[in-house]
C-alpha cells in the first residue's frame, strides 16, 4: 500500500510522491531545463549511436501442386516431398527452413566458407603482437580459430530474423550487418545453405526409398506388384531429378538479398526513446531523493 512508512516511521511513500510532484510543479523553469537537457542528451545518443544495415530478402513457401514434377511420389499425383497446399497452415518445409536459420547445422555449413567465417567471427590472428599477448594471458588462439561454429551460431541467433507480411502472404528474411555488400553475401549464403541442408536430407531419404524399391522389385514375382513398384520408382526418380537439379525445397525467392542506401537500424526514433526513458527515470529518482532528504531535515 502507498501508506507504508519508511524506516523511521515519519515519512510515508504517499506523502513523498505528493511532495515530489508539488516541488516539480513549483519549479517549472528548472523542470523545463532538466527536460531540455535530457532530451538533448537522448538526441545526441540517437544521432551518434552506430547504425547497421538491415538487409532483407523476400521469399514465398514452396507448395505442392499437381503440376509439380515431384508430385507423383505416391502414384496418385497428389503427394510430393514438397508440402501439400495448406490454407492458414505453414508448410512443413517452410517451418523447417525457419528453424534451420538459427541452427547448429547452418552454423556448421557457414563455417565451411572462409568469407562467411571472416565476416561473422572476424579475421583469425595467427601471429604478431596480438598472438603474443594471447599467449601471455594463456589464451589458446589455435583452439579459438579451430571451431568458429559456436560464435557463428550465436551470431545467427542474434542477427537473423524472419517475419511474414500478412497482407501479401510473403516472408521476409533479414539480417543486421555493418557492411552492405558483405551483408548481402552473408544473407544469400544463409538462404542457399539452408535450402541445401533440406535438399540433401530429401535426397538421402529418396535414395533410401529408391534402393529399397529396387530390392523389392527384384524379389517380387507378382505382375501387379511389379507395376506398382515401377510407378513408385518412376516418381522417386522424378523427385530425385528435381532435387539434384538444385531446385529449392522450401522457398521461392521473390526478391534477392538487398541492402538500403544507408544504414537504417536501429531507427533514430527508437534510439531516442531508449536513451530518453532511462534518463528521465534517473532524473525523477534524483528529484525524489532530494525531496526525501529535505523532508527528513524538516524543510
SELOLO-172861 format. One record per residue (C-alpha): x, y, z; residue number from 1. Coordinates in Angstrom, 3 decimals. Example, Ala and Ser with C-alpha at 12.3 -4.5 7.8 and 13.67 -1.06 7.14 Angstrom:
residues 2
<node><xx>12.300</xx><yy>-4.500</yy><zz>7.800</zz><resi>1</resi></node>
<node><xx>13.670</xx><yy>-1.060</yy><zz>7.140</zz><resi>2</resi></node>
END
This chain:
residues 299
<node><xx>0.000</xx><yy>0.000</yy><zz>0.000</zz><resi>1</resi></node>
<node><xx>1.121</xx><yy>3.585</yy><zz>-0.612</zz><resi>2</resi></node>
<node><xx>0.711</xx><yy>4.416</yy><zz>3.060</zz><resi>3</resi></node>
<node><xx>3.669</xx><yy>2.190</yy><zz>4.005</zz><resi>4</resi></node>
<node><xx>6.179</xx><yy>4.000</yy><zz>6.283</zz><resi>5</resi></node>
<node><xx>9.895</xx><yy>4.380</yy><zz>5.792</zz><resi>6</resi></node>
<node><xx>12.474</xx><yy>3.116</yy><zz>8.274</zz><resi>7</resi></node>
<node><xx>11.960</xx><yy>5.860</yy><zz>10.866</zz><resi>8</resi></node>
<node><xx>8.150</xx><yy>5.793</yy><zz>10.561</zz><resi>9</resi></node>
<node><xx>7.853</xx><yy>9.508</yy><zz>9.823</zz><resi>10</resi></node>
<node><xx>7.553</xx><yy>9.860</yy><zz>6.020</zz><resi>11</resi></node>
<node><xx>5.044</xx><yy>7.834</yy><zz>4.053</zz><resi>12</resi></node>
<node><xx>5.575</xx><yy>6.915</yy><zz>0.429</zz><resi>13</resi></node>
<node><xx>2.342</xx><yy>8.694</yy><zz>-0.447</zz><resi>14</resi></node>
<node><xx>3.483</xx><yy>11.973</yy><zz>1.076</zz><resi>15</resi></node>
<node><xx>6.914</xx><yy>11.647</yy><zz>-0.538</zz><resi>16</resi></node>
<node><xx>5.397</xx><yy>11.264</yy><zz>-4.015</zz><resi>17</resi></node>
<node><xx>2.941</xx><yy>14.112</yy><zz>-3.398</zz><resi>18</resi></node>
<node><xx>5.714</xx><yy>16.445</yy><zz>-2.257</zz><resi>19</resi></node>
<node><xx>7.944</xx><yy>15.484</yy><zz>-5.197</zz><resi>20</resi></node>
<node><xx>5.179</xx><yy>16.293</yy><zz>-7.689</zz><resi>21</resi></node>
<node><xx>4.417</xx><yy>19.585</yy><zz>-5.912</zz><resi>22</resi></node>
<node><xx>8.089</xx><yy>20.591</yy><zz>-5.915</zz><resi>23</resi></node>
<node><xx>8.366</xx><yy>19.796</yy><zz>-9.624</zz><resi>24</resi></node>
<node><xx>5.290</xx><yy>21.941</yy><zz>-10.350</zz><resi>25</resi></node>
<node><xx>6.668</xx><yy>24.852</yy><zz>-8.313</zz><resi>26</resi></node>
<node><xx>9.998</xx><yy>24.848</yy><zz>-10.119</zz><resi>27</resi></node>
<node><xx>8.751</xx><yy>24.965</yy><zz>-13.689</zz><resi>28</resi></node>
<node><xx>11.873</xx><yy>26.653</yy><zz>-15.063</zz><resi>29</resi></node>
<node><xx>14.237</xx><yy>24.090</yy><zz>-13.553</zz><resi>30</resi></node>
<node><xx>11.964</xx><yy>21.271</yy><zz>-14.672</zz><resi>31</resi></node>
<node><xx>11.899</xx><yy>22.629</yy><zz>-18.220</zz><resi>32</resi></node>
<node><xx>15.690</xx><yy>22.979</yy><zz>-18.243</zz><resi>33</resi></node>
<node><xx>16.095</xx><yy>19.433</yy><zz>-16.926</zz><resi>34</resi></node>
<node><xx>13.735</xx><yy>18.064</yy><zz>-19.582</zz><resi>35</resi></node>
<node><xx>15.629</xx><yy>20.011</yy><zz>-22.233</zz><resi>36</resi></node>
<node><xx>18.940</xx><yy>18.594</yy><zz>-21.041</zz><resi>37</resi></node>
<node><xx>17.548</xx><yy>15.040</yy><zz>-21.006</zz><resi>38</resi></node>
<node><xx>16.112</xx><yy>15.496</yy><zz>-24.493</zz><resi>39</resi></node>
<node><xx>19.399</xx><yy>16.909</yy><zz>-25.813</zz><resi>40</resi></node>
<node><xx>21.415</xx><yy>14.031</yy><zz>-24.369</zz><resi>41</resi></node>
<node><xx>18.965</xx><yy>11.480</yy><zz>-25.777</zz><resi>42</resi></node>
<node><xx>19.090</xx><yy>13.156</yy><zz>-29.195</zz><resi>43</resi></node>
<node><xx>22.897</xx><yy>13.149</yy><zz>-29.197</zz><resi>44</resi></node>
<node><xx>22.857</xx><yy>9.454</yy><zz>-28.317</zz><resi>45</resi></node>
<node><xx>20.311</xx><yy>8.682</yy><zz>-31.064</zz><resi>46</resi></node>
<node><xx>22.305</xx><yy>10.521</yy><zz>-33.737</zz><resi>47</resi></node>
<node><xx>25.744</xx><yy>9.305</yy><zz>-32.650</zz><resi>48</resi></node>
<node><xx>24.761</xx><yy>5.682</yy><zz>-31.974</zz><resi>49</resi></node>
<node><xx>26.369</xx><yy>3.317</yy><zz>-34.533</zz><resi>50</resi></node>
<node><xx>23.842</xx><yy>2.005</yy><zz>-37.040</zz><resi>51</resi></node>
<node><xx>23.916</xx><yy>-1.057</yy><zz>-39.280</zz><resi>52</resi></node>
<node><xx>22.217</xx><yy>-2.190</yy><zz>-42.457</zz><resi>53</resi></node>
<node><xx>19.009</xx><yy>-4.164</yy><zz>-42.181</zz><resi>54</resi></node>
<node><xx>19.491</xx><yy>-6.459</yy><zz>-45.193</zz><resi>55</resi></node>
<node><xx>16.408</xx><yy>-8.304</yy><zz>-46.448</zz><resi>56</resi></node>
<node><xx>15.146</xx><yy>-10.823</yy><zz>-48.939</zz><resi>57</resi></node>
<node><xx>11.569</xx><yy>-11.850</yy><zz>-49.725</zz><resi>58</resi></node>
<node><xx>10.572</xx><yy>-15.488</yy><zz>-50.155</zz><resi>59</resi></node>
<node><xx>7.406</xx><yy>-17.484</yy><zz>-50.557</zz><resi>60</resi></node>
<node><xx>6.836</xx><yy>-21.067</yy><zz>-49.354</zz><resi>61</resi></node>
<node><xx>7.047</xx><yy>-23.822</yy><zz>-51.960</zz><resi>62</resi></node>
<node><xx>3.715</xx><yy>-25.612</yy><zz>-52.053</zz><resi>63</resi></node>
<node><xx>2.884</xx><yy>-28.825</yy><zz>-53.880</zz><resi>64</resi></node>
<node><xx>0.614</xx><yy>-28.658</yy><zz>-56.897</zz><resi>65</resi></node>
<node><xx>-0.493</xx><yy>-31.230</yy><zz>-59.449</zz><resi>66</resi></node>
<node><xx>1.874</xx><yy>-29.601</yy><zz>-61.957</zz><resi>67</resi></node>
<node><xx>4.810</xx><yy>-30.081</yy><zz>-59.574</zz><resi>68</resi></node>
<node><xx>7.093</xx><yy>-32.682</yy><zz>-61.216</zz><resi>69</resi></node>
<node><xx>7.749</xx><yy>-34.187</yy><zz>-57.790</zz><resi>70</resi></node>
<node><xx>4.059</xx><yy>-34.631</yy><zz>-57.004</zz><resi>71</resi></node>
<node><xx>3.847</xx><yy>-38.244</yy><zz>-58.146</zz><resi>72</resi></node>
<node><xx>5.590</xx><yy>-39.880</yy><zz>-55.225</zz><resi>73</resi></node>
<node><xx>2.524</xx><yy>-41.808</yy><zz>-54.090</zz><resi>74</resi></node>
<node><xx>1.496</xx><yy>-42.819</yy><zz>-57.588</zz><resi>75</resi></node>
<node><xx>-1.720</xx><yy>-40.796</yy><zz>-57.155</zz><resi>76</resi></node>
<node><xx>-0.409</xx><yy>-37.463</yy><zz>-58.468</zz><resi>77</resi></node>
<node><xx>-1.279</xx><yy>-35.683</yy><zz>-55.236</zz><resi>78</resi></node>
<node><xx>1.696</xx><yy>-36.079</yy><zz>-52.916</zz><resi>79</resi></node>
<node><xx>5.222</xx><yy>-34.741</yy><zz>-53.019</zz><resi>80</resi></node>
<node><xx>8.337</xx><yy>-34.244</yy><zz>-50.948</zz><resi>81</resi></node>
<node><xx>7.135</xx><yy>-30.641</yy><zz>-51.006</zz><resi>82</resi></node>
<node><xx>4.436</xx><yy>-29.781</yy><zz>-48.526</zz><resi>83</resi></node>
<node><xx>0.784</xx><yy>-30.055</yy><zz>-49.606</zz><resi>84</resi></node>
<node><xx>-1.175</xx><yy>-26.864</yy><zz>-50.152</zz><resi>85</resi></node>
<node><xx>-2.480</xx><yy>-25.848</yy><zz>-46.726</zz><resi>86</resi></node>
<node><xx>-4.553</xx><yy>-22.742</yy><zz>-46.173</zz><resi>87</resi></node>
<node><xx>-3.642</xx><yy>-20.964</yy><zz>-42.931</zz><resi>88</resi></node>
<node><xx>-1.022</xx><yy>-23.591</yy><zz>-42.026</zz><resi>89</resi></node>
<node><xx>2.693</xx><yy>-23.081</yy><zz>-42.516</zz><resi>90</resi></node>
<node><xx>4.057</xx><yy>-25.701</yy><zz>-44.965</zz><resi>91</resi></node>
<node><xx>6.275</xx><yy>-28.263</yy><zz>-43.281</zz><resi>92</resi></node>
<node><xx>9.369</xx><yy>-27.489</yy><zz>-45.356</zz><resi>93</resi></node>
<node><xx>8.983</xx><yy>-23.746</yy><zz>-44.730</zz><resi>94</resi></node>
<node><xx>8.706</xx><yy>-24.399</yy><zz>-40.994</zz><resi>95</resi></node>
<node><xx>11.886</xx><yy>-26.479</yy><zz>-41.172</zz><resi>96</resi></node>
<node><xx>13.583</xx><yy>-23.696</yy><zz>-43.158</zz><resi>97</resi></node>
<node><xx>12.759</xx><yy>-21.137</yy><zz>-40.446</zz><resi>98</resi></node>
<node><xx>14.062</xx><yy>-23.446</yy><zz>-37.715</zz><resi>99</resi></node>
<node><xx>17.298</xx><yy>-24.095</yy><zz>-39.565</zz><resi>100</resi></node>
<node><xx>18.099</xx><yy>-20.375</yy><zz>-39.901</zz><resi>101</resi></node>
<node><xx>19.308</xx><yy>-20.337</yy><zz>-36.287</zz><resi>102</resi></node>
<node><xx>20.523</xx><yy>-23.906</yy><zz>-36.010</zz><resi>103</resi></node>
<node><xx>23.913</xx><yy>-25.549</yy><zz>-35.398</zz><resi>104</resi></node>
<node><xx>23.500</xx><yy>-27.305</yy><zz>-38.763</zz><resi>105</resi></node>
<node><xx>23.528</xx><yy>-23.973</yy><zz>-40.599</zz><resi>106</resi></node>
<node><xx>26.392</xx><yy>-22.690</yy><zz>-38.440</zz><resi>107</resi></node>
<node><xx>28.456</xx><yy>-25.713</yy><zz>-39.471</zz><resi>108</resi></node>
<node><xx>27.638</xx><yy>-25.104</yy><zz>-43.132</zz><resi>109</resi></node>
<node><xx>28.662</xx><yy>-21.432</yy><zz>-42.938</zz><resi>110</resi></node>
<node><xx>31.879</xx><yy>-22.408</yy><zz>-41.169</zz><resi>111</resi></node>
<node><xx>32.945</xx><yy>-24.154</yy><zz>-44.395</zz><resi>112</resi></node>
<node><xx>33.095</xx><yy>-20.778</yy><zz>-46.180</zz><resi>113</resi></node>
<node><xx>36.164</xx><yy>-18.697</yy><zz>-45.157</zz><resi>114</resi></node>
<node><xx>34.472</xx><yy>-15.483</yy><zz>-46.273</zz><resi>115</resi></node>
<node><xx>31.494</xx><yy>-16.178</yy><zz>-44.012</zz><resi>116</resi></node>
<node><xx>33.779</xx><yy>-17.044</yy><zz>-41.117</zz><resi>117</resi></node>
<node><xx>35.752</xx><yy>-13.827</yy><zz>-41.556</zz><resi>118</resi></node>
<node><xx>32.566</xx><yy>-11.769</yy><zz>-41.871</zz><resi>119</resi></node>
<node><xx>30.930</xx><yy>-13.231</yy><zz>-38.765</zz><resi>120</resi></node>
<node><xx>33.805</xx><yy>-14.131</yy><zz>-36.462</zz><resi>121</resi></node>
<node><xx>36.419</xx><yy>-11.731</yy><zz>-37.809</zz><resi>122</resi></node>
<node><xx>39.871</xx><yy>-12.353</yy><zz>-39.285</zz><resi>123</resi></node>
<node><xx>41.714</xx><yy>-15.018</yy><zz>-37.344</zz><resi>124</resi></node>
<node><xx>45.073</xx><yy>-13.840</yy><zz>-35.989</zz><resi>125</resi></node>
<node><xx>47.845</xx><yy>-16.417</yy><zz>-36.318</zz><resi>126</resi></node>
<node><xx>50.849</xx><yy>-14.297</yy><zz>-35.339</zz><resi>127</resi></node>
<node><xx>52.111</xx><yy>-10.860</yy><zz>-34.371</zz><resi>128</resi></node>
<node><xx>51.755</xx><yy>-8.930</yy><zz>-31.119</zz><resi>129</resi></node>
<node><xx>48.124</xx><yy>-9.899</yy><zz>-30.577</zz><resi>130</resi></node>
<node><xx>49.025</xx><yy>-13.594</yy><zz>-30.640</zz><resi>131</resi></node>
<node><xx>51.931</xx><yy>-12.866</yy><zz>-28.275</zz><resi>132</resi></node>
<node><xx>49.621</xx><yy>-11.126</yy><zz>-25.798</zz><resi>133</resi></node>
<node><xx>47.170</xx><yy>-14.019</yy><zz>-26.002</zz><resi>134</resi></node>
<node><xx>49.937</xx><yy>-16.474</yy><zz>-25.247</zz><resi>135</resi></node>
<node><xx>50.946</xx><yy>-14.440</yy><zz>-22.189</zz><resi>136</resi></node>
<node><xx>47.350</xx><yy>-14.492</yy><zz>-20.972</zz><resi>137</resi></node>
<node><xx>47.123</xx><yy>-18.233</yy><zz>-21.554</zz><resi>138</resi></node>
<node><xx>44.582</xx><yy>-17.943</yy><zz>-24.373</zz><resi>139</resi></node>
<node><xx>44.941</xx><yy>-20.716</yy><zz>-26.910</zz><resi>140</resi></node>
<node><xx>44.461</xx><yy>-18.976</yy><zz>-30.260</zz><resi>141</resi></node>
<node><xx>44.561</xx><yy>-22.257</yy><zz>-32.167</zz><resi>142</resi></node>
<node><xx>41.622</xx><yy>-23.547</yy><zz>-30.169</zz><resi>143</resi></node>
<node><xx>39.667</xx><yy>-20.339</yy><zz>-30.770</zz><resi>144</resi></node>
<node><xx>40.390</xx><yy>-20.454</yy><zz>-34.505</zz><resi>145</resi></node>
<node><xx>39.694</xx><yy>-24.149</yy><zz>-34.886</zz><resi>146</resi></node>
<node><xx>35.993</xx><yy>-24.083</yy><zz>-34.092</zz><resi>147</resi></node>
<node><xx>34.112</xx><yy>-20.929</yy><zz>-35.114</zz><resi>148</resi></node>
<node><xx>30.751</xx><yy>-22.769</yy><zz>-35.077</zz><resi>149</resi></node>
<node><xx>29.622</xx><yy>-21.651</yy><zz>-31.572</zz><resi>150</resi></node>
<node><xx>30.285</xx><yy>-17.993</yy><zz>-32.398</zz><resi>151</resi></node>
<node><xx>28.590</xx><yy>-18.291</yy><zz>-35.781</zz><resi>152</resi></node>
<node><xx>25.577</xx><yy>-19.878</yy><zz>-34.066</zz><resi>153</resi></node>
<node><xx>25.437</xx><yy>-17.057</yy><zz>-31.504</zz><resi>154</resi></node>
<node><xx>25.618</xx><yy>-14.508</yy><zz>-34.336</zz><resi>155</resi></node>
<node><xx>22.777</xx><yy>-16.227</yy><zz>-36.219</zz><resi>156</resi></node>
<node><xx>20.573</xx><yy>-16.267</yy><zz>-33.146</zz><resi>157</resi></node>
<node><xx>21.179</xx><yy>-12.581</yy><zz>-32.510</zz><resi>158</resi></node>
<node><xx>21.094</xx><yy>-11.127</yy><zz>-36.025</zz><resi>159</resi></node>
<node><xx>18.770</xx><yy>-13.268</yy><zz>-38.176</zz><resi>160</resi></node>
<node><xx>15.021</xx><yy>-12.748</yy><zz>-38.123</zz><resi>161</resi></node>
<node><xx>12.033</xx><yy>-13.946</yy><zz>-40.141</zz><resi>162</resi></node>
<node><xx>8.608</xx><yy>-12.347</yy><zz>-40.308</zz><resi>163</resi></node>
<node><xx>5.549</xx><yy>-12.697</yy><zz>-42.500</zz><resi>164</resi></node>
<node><xx>3.824</xx><yy>-9.941</yy><zz>-44.424</zz><resi>165</resi></node>
<node><xx>0.244</xx><yy>-10.892</yy><zz>-43.627</zz><resi>166</resi></node>
<node><xx>-1.171</xx><yy>-8.738</yy><zz>-46.417</zz><resi>167</resi></node>
<node><xx>0.566</xx><yy>-10.462</yy><zz>-49.328</zz><resi>168</resi></node>
<node><xx>1.488</xx><yy>-13.741</yy><zz>-47.540</zz><resi>169</resi></node>
<node><xx>5.221</xx><yy>-13.453</yy><zz>-48.254</zz><resi>170</resi></node>
<node><xx>8.068</xx><yy>-13.914</yy><zz>-45.807</zz><resi>171</resi></node>
<node><xx>10.948</xx><yy>-11.517</yy><zz>-45.120</zz><resi>172</resi></node>
<node><xx>14.319</xx><yy>-12.924</yy><zz>-44.062</zz><resi>173</resi></node>
<node><xx>16.561</xx><yy>-10.195</yy><zz>-42.640</zz><resi>174</resi></node>
<node><xx>19.966</xx><yy>-9.842</yy><zz>-41.039</zz><resi>175</resi></node>
<node><xx>21.746</xx><yy>-6.925</yy><zz>-39.365</zz><resi>176</resi></node>
<node><xx>25.271</xx><yy>-6.199</yy><zz>-40.590</zz><resi>177</resi></node>
<node><xx>27.527</xx><yy>-3.096</yy><zz>-40.663</zz><resi>178</resi></node>
<node><xx>28.688</xx><yy>-3.535</yy><zz>-44.303</zz><resi>179</resi></node>
<node><xx>26.109</xx><yy>-3.684</yy><zz>-47.094</zz><resi>180</resi></node>
<node><xx>27.972</xx><yy>-5.801</yy><zz>-49.664</zz><resi>181</resi></node>
<node><xx>29.229</xx><yy>-8.353</yy><zz>-47.159</zz><resi>182</resi></node>
<node><xx>25.787</xx><yy>-8.478</yy><zz>-45.572</zz><resi>183</resi></node>
<node><xx>24.154</xx><yy>-9.223</yy><zz>-48.937</zz><resi>184</resi></node>
<node><xx>26.643</xx><yy>-12.049</yy><zz>-49.482</zz><resi>185</resi></node>
<node><xx>26.007</xx><yy>-13.430</yy><zz>-45.983</zz><resi>186</resi></node>
<node><xx>22.240</xx><yy>-13.439</yy><zz>-46.418</zz><resi>187</resi></node>
<node><xx>22.487</xx><yy>-15.149</yy><zz>-49.813</zz><resi>188</resi></node>
<node><xx>24.695</xx><yy>-17.842</yy><zz>-48.256</zz><resi>189</resi></node>
<node><xx>22.362</xx><yy>-18.245</yy><zz>-45.290</zz><resi>190</resi></node>
<node><xx>19.452</xx><yy>-18.849</yy><zz>-47.652</zz><resi>191</resi></node>
<node><xx>21.220</xx><yy>-21.119</yy><zz>-50.129</zz><resi>192</resi></node>
<node><xx>22.934</xx><yy>-23.250</yy><zz>-47.481</zz><resi>193</resi></node>
<node><xx>19.699</xx><yy>-23.674</yy><zz>-45.526</zz><resi>194</resi></node>
<node><xx>17.993</xx><yy>-24.843</yy><zz>-48.707</zz><resi>195</resi></node>
<node><xx>20.932</xx><yy>-27.162</yy><zz>-49.377</zz><resi>196</resi></node>
<node><xx>20.538</xx><yy>-28.810</yy><zz>-45.953</zz><resi>197</resi></node>
<node><xx>16.886</xx><yy>-29.536</yy><zz>-46.709</zz><resi>198</resi></node>
<node><xx>17.692</xx><yy>-30.675</yy><zz>-50.252</zz><resi>199</resi></node>
<node><xx>20.424</xx><yy>-33.096</yy><zz>-49.166</zz><resi>200</resi></node>
<node><xx>18.158</xx><yy>-34.515</yy><zz>-46.481</zz><resi>201</resi></node>
<node><xx>15.397</xx><yy>-35.094</yy><zz>-49.035</zz><resi>202</resi></node>
<node><xx>17.839</xx><yy>-36.695</yy><zz>-51.498</zz><resi>203</resi></node>
<node><xx>19.083</xx><yy>-39.091</yy><zz>-48.817</zz><resi>204</resi></node>
<node><xx>15.535</xx><yy>-40.132</yy><zz>-47.940</zz><resi>205</resi></node>
<node><xx>14.513</xx><yy>-40.625</yy><zz>-51.568</zz><resi>206</resi></node>
<node><xx>17.671</xx><yy>-42.579</yy><zz>-52.267</zz><resi>207</resi></node>
<node><xx>16.868</xx><yy>-44.954</yy><zz>-49.401</zz><resi>208</resi></node>
<node><xx>13.343</xx><yy>-45.411</yy><zz>-50.758</zz><resi>209</resi></node>
<node><xx>14.710</xx><yy>-45.957</yy><zz>-54.251</zz><resi>210</resi></node>
<node><xx>17.184</xx><yy>-48.612</yy><zz>-53.113</zz><resi>211</resi></node>
<node><xx>14.507</xx><yy>-50.398</yy><zz>-51.100</zz><resi>212</resi></node>
<node><xx>12.068</xx><yy>-50.246</yy><zz>-54.021</zz><resi>213</resi></node>
<node><xx>14.633</xx><yy>-51.808</yy><zz>-56.364</zz><resi>214</resi></node>
<node><xx>15.248</xx><yy>-54.654</yy><zz>-53.919</zz><resi>215</resi></node>
<node><xx>11.508</xx><yy>-55.269</yy><zz>-53.634</zz><resi>216</resi></node>
<node><xx>11.135</xx><yy>-55.170</yy><zz>-57.418</zz><resi>217</resi></node>
<node><xx>13.809</xx><yy>-57.830</yy><zz>-57.848</zz><resi>218</resi></node>
<node><xx>12.257</xx><yy>-60.029</yy><zz>-55.170</zz><resi>219</resi></node>
<node><xx>8.611</xx><yy>-59.908</yy><zz>-56.251</zz><resi>220</resi></node>
<node><xx>7.056</xx><yy>-62.150</yy><zz>-58.919</zz><resi>221</resi></node>
<node><xx>3.556</xx><yy>-60.690</yy><zz>-58.915</zz><resi>222</resi></node>
<node><xx>2.888</xx><yy>-58.607</yy><zz>-62.035</zz><resi>223</resi></node>
<node><xx>0.524</xx><yy>-56.164</yy><zz>-60.309</zz><resi>224</resi></node>
<node><xx>3.068</xx><yy>-55.536</yy><zz>-57.533</zz><resi>225</resi></node>
<node><xx>5.810</xx><yy>-55.074</yy><zz>-60.134</zz><resi>226</resi></node>
<node><xx>3.709</xx><yy>-52.451</yy><zz>-61.918</zz><resi>227</resi></node>
<node><xx>3.012</xx><yy>-50.619</yy><zz>-58.655</zz><resi>228</resi></node>
<node><xx>6.703</xx><yy>-50.654</yy><zz>-57.780</zz><resi>229</resi></node>
<node><xx>7.595</xx><yy>-49.387</yy><zz>-61.263</zz><resi>230</resi></node>
<node><xx>5.224</xx><yy>-46.434</yy><zz>-60.761</zz><resi>231</resi></node>
<node><xx>6.677</xx><yy>-45.649</yy><zz>-57.340</zz><resi>232</resi></node>
<node><xx>10.268</xx><yy>-45.898</yy><zz>-58.577</zz><resi>233</resi></node>
<node><xx>9.449</xx><yy>-43.667</yy><zz>-61.536</zz><resi>234</resi></node>
<node><xx>8.033</xx><yy>-40.987</yy><zz>-59.246</zz><resi>235</resi></node>
<node><xx>11.040</xx><yy>-41.272</yy><zz>-56.937</zz><resi>236</resi></node>
<node><xx>13.382</xx><yy>-40.802</yy><zz>-59.893</zz><resi>237</resi></node>
<node><xx>11.452</xx><yy>-37.699</yy><zz>-60.942</zz><resi>238</resi></node>
<node><xx>11.773</xx><yy>-36.293</yy><zz>-57.448</zz><resi>239</resi></node>
<node><xx>15.493</xx><yy>-37.064</yy><zz>-57.350</zz><resi>240</resi></node>
<node><xx>15.912</xx><yy>-35.388</yy><zz>-60.739</zz><resi>241</resi></node>
<node><xx>14.312</xx><yy>-32.182</yy><zz>-59.472</zz><resi>242</resi></node>
<node><xx>16.288</xx><yy>-32.221</yy><zz>-56.226</zz><resi>243</resi></node>
<node><xx>19.631</xx><yy>-32.891</yy><zz>-57.897</zz><resi>244</resi></node>
<node><xx>18.984</xx><yy>-30.033</yy><zz>-60.299</zz><resi>245</resi></node>
<node><xx>19.383</xx><yy>-27.677</yy><zz>-57.321</zz><resi>246</resi></node>
<node><xx>15.721</xx><yy>-26.677</yy><zz>-57.076</zz><resi>247</resi></node>
<node><xx>14.701</xx><yy>-25.087</yy><zz>-53.785</zz><resi>248</resi></node>
<node><xx>12.822</xx><yy>-27.315</yy><zz>-51.392</zz><resi>249</resi></node>
<node><xx>11.224</xx><yy>-24.760</yy><zz>-49.063</zz><resi>250</resi></node>
<node><xx>11.160</xx><yy>-21.312</yy><zz>-50.681</zz><resi>251</resi></node>
<node><xx>10.660</xx><yy>-19.439</yy><zz>-53.913</zz><resi>252</resi></node>
<node><xx>12.848</xx><yy>-16.336</yy><zz>-53.992</zz><resi>253</resi></node>
<node><xx>10.645</xx><yy>-13.317</yy><zz>-54.714</zz><resi>254</resi></node>
<node><xx>13.323</xx><yy>-10.692</yy><zz>-54.064</zz><resi>255</resi></node>
<node><xx>17.020</xx><yy>-11.463</yy><zz>-53.731</zz><resi>256</resi></node>
<node><xx>19.013</xx><yy>-10.050</yy><zz>-50.774</zz><resi>257</resi></node>
<node><xx>19.251</xx><yy>-6.287</yy><zz>-50.941</zz><resi>258</resi></node>
<node><xx>20.581</xx><yy>-3.501</yy><zz>-48.711</zz><resi>259</resi></node>
<node><xx>19.179</xx><yy>0.016</yy><zz>-48.260</zz><resi>260</resi></node>
<node><xx>21.086</xx><yy>3.065</yy><zz>-49.457</zz><resi>261</resi></node>
<node><xx>22.407</xx><yy>3.838</yy><zz>-45.953</zz><resi>262</resi></node>
<node><xx>22.466</xx><yy>2.158</yy><zz>-42.524</zz><resi>263</resi></node>
<node><xx>18.924</xx><yy>2.046</yy><zz>-41.182</zz><resi>264</resi></node>
<node><xx>18.986</xx><yy>0.071</yy><zz>-37.921</zz><resi>265</resi></node>
<node><xx>18.183</xx><yy>0.922</yy><zz>-35.222</zz><resi>266</resi></node>
<node><xx>15.819</xx><yy>3.782</yy><zz>-36.156</zz><resi>267</resi></node>
<node><xx>16.758</xx><yy>7.166</yy><zz>-34.751</zz><resi>268</resi></node>
<node><xx>13.384</xx><yy>7.467</yy><zz>-33.000</zz><resi>269</resi></node>
<node><xx>13.875</xx><yy>4.121</yy><zz>-31.245</zz><resi>270</resi></node>
<node><xx>17.374</xx><yy>5.104</yy><zz>-30.113</zz><resi>271</resi></node>
<node><xx>15.985</xx><yy>8.401</yy><zz>-28.793</zz><resi>272</resi></node>
<node><xx>13.341</xx><yy>6.605</yy><zz>-26.735</zz><resi>273</resi></node>
<node><xx>15.888</xx><yy>4.066</yy><zz>-25.454</zz><resi>274</resi></node>
<node><xx>18.028</xx><yy>6.922</yy><zz>-24.118</zz><resi>275</resi></node>
<node><xx>15.266</xx><yy>9.340</yy><zz>-23.081</zz><resi>276</resi></node>
<node><xx>13.273</xx><yy>6.997</yy><zz>-20.834</zz><resi>277</resi></node>
<node><xx>16.173</xx><yy>5.879</yy><zz>-18.583</zz><resi>278</resi></node>
<node><xx>17.487</xx><yy>9.453</yy><zz>-18.333</zz><resi>279</resi></node>
<node><xx>14.033</xx><yy>10.710</yy><zz>-17.408</zz><resi>280</resi></node>
<node><xx>13.659</xx><yy>7.979</yy><zz>-14.772</zz><resi>281</resi></node>
<node><xx>17.114</xx><yy>8.823</yy><zz>-13.408</zz><resi>282</resi></node>
<node><xx>16.130</xx><yy>12.491</yy><zz>-13.138</zz><resi>283</resi></node>
<node><xx>12.876</xx><yy>11.591</yy><zz>-11.401</zz><resi>284</resi></node>
<node><xx>14.769</xx><yy>9.354</yy><zz>-8.967</zz><resi>285</resi></node>
<node><xx>17.224</xx><yy>12.179</yy><zz>-8.215</zz><resi>286</resi></node>
<node><xx>14.365</xx><yy>14.620</yy><zz>-7.585</zz><resi>287</resi></node>
<node><xx>12.666</xx><yy>12.116</yy><zz>-5.280</zz><resi>288</resi></node>
<node><xx>15.901</xx><yy>11.550</yy><zz>-3.367</zz><resi>289</resi></node>
<node><xx>16.414</xx><yy>15.293</yy><zz>-2.865</zz><resi>290</resi></node>
<node><xx>12.810</xx><yy>15.703</yy><zz>-1.727</zz><resi>291</resi></node>
<node><xx>13.225</xx><yy>12.869</yy><zz>0.756</zz><resi>292</resi></node>
<node><xx>16.414</xx><yy>14.427</yy><zz>2.109</zz><resi>293</resi></node>
<node><xx>14.724</xx><yy>17.821</yy><zz>2.586</zz><resi>294</resi></node>
<node><xx>11.674</xx><yy>16.254</yy><zz>4.222</zz><resi>295</resi></node>
<node><xx>13.935</xx><yy>14.430</yy><zz>6.673</zz><resi>296</resi></node>
<node><xx>15.565</xx><yy>17.739</yy><zz>7.505</zz><resi>297</resi></node>
<node><xx>12.172</xx><yy>19.329</yy><zz>8.069</zz><resi>298</resi></node>
<node><xx>12.217</xx><yy>21.759</yy><zz>5.152</zz><resi>299</resi></node>
END
